[in-house]
């Protein structure tokens, strides 16, 4: 990527906005996809869904803490999706406060360790396969959580670490999606949608987990459903996504021109040079990082502990806790989208 913020409107290099000839609006899409003139929005929605899936896989434990009871019996290790109904709907995993803390900070450590490696891999190889691999790590780890919980705390800690590693892929993926698929006039609205993945994951995971925990399938079904949804979404990602919109079979010439308008060739082709030291020294970047840190810490703290507070302190039942715990996440989304629109439109 270039020295500028990949989602910046300032590109001093060669302008290629006139590469498409006049009269383009009458041209038919190259591909046969029904939304070839608006394919960037499809990629945006798919990207948000995949980001949300990884976040949901990580945050599912925040809710299932309140409905995990006695250890699952040995028959659990022999079941598959087809006979998941044989699983006991209740179990007893009475984790201590220290054990719960370990399960949370192990994921955080995995995320911190993997952040820069993922950034490097995205820069060198793009997001299609790198993000897909991260999604599969998250999917498999989520699928194995009930088995690991039954096997012992250390097995579960290992899976939480892997879920944290996969979660680290989300943040760098936002930059790639914005850089490659957003037009310069829509950078902020793309960022605002893409950064909604944390509140969206909370708004989806908590109610779904509440319903599944109270069902005859029990809390393990929370992880099986999340893993199944994650698998489907990342197969779609692998099929539809490319790092080069100009070469995508379903992107029309009109759409390509909109995405590439006023962008430099280095921006379009993906400059692999990243001036890390200059970024670290930039006071504007440091101020943005500080604000992002405060926002993330406060939001994640609230979304992590709200289910436990509602259930253990306010004594709501599991299903009601799921619905009520979704509200804080939902309240984050409108301001994010509004700020994205204002940032694109206010000069």
Secondary structure, DSSP 8 states (H G I E B T S, - for coil): --SS-TT-S---S---TT-S-TTGGG---SS--TTGGGHHHHHHHHHHHHHHHHHHHHHHHHHHTTT--B---GGGGG--GGGGGGS-S--B----HHHHHHHHHHHHHHHHHHHHHHHHHHHHH-SHHHHHHHHHHHHHHHHHHHHHHHH-HHHHHHHHHHHHHHHHHHHHHHHHHHHHHS-GGGHHHHHHHHTTHHHHHHHHHHHHHHHHHHSTT-THHHHHHHHHHHHHHHHHHHHH--S-GGG-TT--HHHHHHHHTT--HHHHHT-----HHHHHH-HHHHHHHHHHHHHHHHHHHHHHHHHHIIIIIS---HHHHHHHHHHHHHHHHHHHHHHHHHHHH--
